[in-house]
Amino acid sequence: MSTEIKILHSSCCATESPIKARIEKIAQENNLDVSITELSDLKDTMRYGALSFPSLAIKGKVYDYKKVSSDEALLSIL
């Protein structure tokens, strides 16, 4: 079963961020199946109630990326 991940960006930031590549690398190294979608449209990101950007929405919970940016922290929430 694939873990669905949403990367929430502010509208000024482009998609295909290094965050996506980093999550994919961690998932591959740990044999995890992930599905990643990047959102930057305000109406899409606000649906998740994110208070800062970038943020990650994983398993119904929103994380401030700056607080979970280490490999260990990312792996623990995947």
Buried (B, 14 or more C-beta within 10 A) or exposed (E): EEBEBBBBBEEEBEEEBEBBEBBBEBBEEEEBEBEBEBBBEEEBBEEBEBEEBBBBBBEEEBBBBEEBBEEEEBBEBB
